[in-house]
Amino acid sequence: MYLPTQFEEHNEKEITNLIEQFPLAALVCFSDGEFIVNHVPLLRESDEVYIGHFAKANPLSTLFPNGTNAIAIFNGENSYISPNWYPTKALDHRQVPTWNYQVVHLHGHIDFENSKKARMVVVGKLTKKYEKLTPGSKEWKMSDAPKEYLDQMLENIVAFKFIVKKITAKSKLGQNRGEKDFKAVMSAMHRIGKPVLASAMKRTNKVGT
């Protein structure tokens, strides 16, 4: 990933929050000269370990029975940035469009876990976490489904752990702009319905300096 110094993200809380808010990862592997990409939600177990599952019909575990190196890519909220939003545009019109975004790349290794217990654990933990975020008075639990049906569904998935070896993260939020332009774009993010991006900009050191 192209990563200019001013856009490098080293704040562990910022990185963790992005993954928490946008857990659907693009999981990229490589085999026989070809990239293999799957989209799967990952759940953080610790700084070094994430868990997930995918369909048994997915050939990934057959291609890599002993696991494989992979990159998990998480994308936060993003937006096109118009030059018209910069107050300094009126001075010399020397402005061009850009794009603001946040991304996290987890470099690591996938380890497959084929026991029934492992499959139950990952589904149970994912369900418990995300059911709490859904509207309604009652959360769905695995025990709500008939046992034979649940067993059948569990047989159709493969569980895995993603062991993190390296993290690279980027917050391209206009840190290279002057304070007036930066704050104007932050206001524009609120105006066009990009509250997550606006909040991320507010957390940077640019505001108030």
C-alpha positions, 0 to 999 in steps of 0.5 A: 500500500502506498503510504505517505508519512502524513497518512500513516495510522499508528493509533491502536485504538483508531485501528481497532475501532475501524475494524469494529465498525467495519468488520467485513474484510476482503481476505486476499490469498495467493495460489498458482499465480492468481489472487484469491479474494473472499469477503468475510467478517472477522472478530477480534479475539486479541491483538494477534488473533481474529476468528471467522468462518466461511462456507465449506463449499468455498475451495479455500481450505482444500487449496490450503489444507495447512493454512496459508498467508493472507492479507485482511483488508478493512475499509472504513467510511470514505468520500470524494472531496470536491475542490469547491469545499476548500475556502482557499480555492477562491484565492488561486483556484489551484485545487484538485479533487481527492478522496478521503478514506481509512483502511487497515491491512492485517498481514498474517496466516490463516489456520483452519479449524475443522472441529465442531466445537471450533465452528460452534465457538466462532458462530456463537461469538459472532452472533452474540456480538452482532445481535446486540447491535440489532434493533429489537427487544430479543436477541437471536441465540443459536439455541433458538434453532432446532438442534438438527437444523443447527448441526446441519448448518454447522456442517456446512461451514469451516472455522478459522483463525487469522494470526496477525503478523503485521499491521499497516493502516492509513488515515487519509483525512486531509492532514496535508491541508491547511486548517481552514480547508480541513475544517471546511471538509470536515463540515462537508462530511457532516452535511453529506451524511458521512458522520464516521469520516467526520468523526475520524477527522475530528480525532486527528491532530489537525483540528485546533492546531 
